[in-house]
Amino acid sequence: MPNDRPRDPSDSPNIAVATQLKQVPYLPSPLHLYLRALMTSRKPARAQPMPPLAFERRNVPLDREDIARYARLCGFAQPTGVPPTWPHLLAFPLHMLLMTDRAFPFAMLGMVHLANRIRQFAALNVGERLTLDVRCGPLSAHDKGQVFTVVTTARRDDIVVWIGESLYLRTGVRDALGAPYQAQLSADPSLTKAATWAVPADLGRQYARISGDYNPIHLWPLTAKLFGFARPIIHGMWSFARTLAAVLPDDASAYGPVDLRVEFKTPVLLPGDVTLWRAPYAPPHPQHFELRDAAGTVPHLRGRWQAIDAASSAQPASSSPSPHPPLPDQP
């Protein structure tokens, strides 16, 4: 693939300084959010800087029942506690508020989720409450358009405990801004097949009821065809969570802070079968894994996880919220 090249992992995101921090005391309904998304469809496909805009939601509970339903759907064992991908779901409505804001430069529908990175610096426990904020990160130029980053930060008692970076591609944008996008995860020929999973036809609807992500490409054959897909496709973050549930040790919290990366390659059509391919975990080296098609030849996603050294993980601690969230050094 043209962008399938390793990138120096020492780079860190340059986040636009947010001068417009908007508090979100109550979340809009999914229908309201998708109506907002439809209204962005007329935005021009023109490269523009990201706005200094952020949304914050305080006192967000880590609800036991919600997490249990999510864990069952994604295959996480109950002793794992709060899955590391769960805060992404909590922040998803804020992502939509950000990307459907008038100041946001790109139309939302039709975006492609290219990659995701999660760094979790402390164990999250059911019953706790977090403060979540979402803001714009750096831009990258892609062969097919503009890549932009949405950065989510979760704080507990004003201490950063979790950071998520979601990279999206807006196709059709000319003269894209930023350095050329480069994939960070290379193919690993040493991976071996570990499992085969059947993905049912209604998985997208099941996941939408938990996540609030009712993008029509995930729901029904007819709605998927309207957006150019032969069949519905499962949410990329479900695929990421399902593979993490399989590769993370049950005692993953014993390894301390963790760094999780994924790059989405091809969509998983529903229904169908997928296969998990992985390398043995040999700490402190990262463990690589892929989700592939049933034949094991086409990758749906490529990922890796590793423990973060305790010294580097000490950087994100913050005594008070900042308009420019502190980011840790890369491991």
Disulfide bonds with the S-S distance in Angstrom:
none
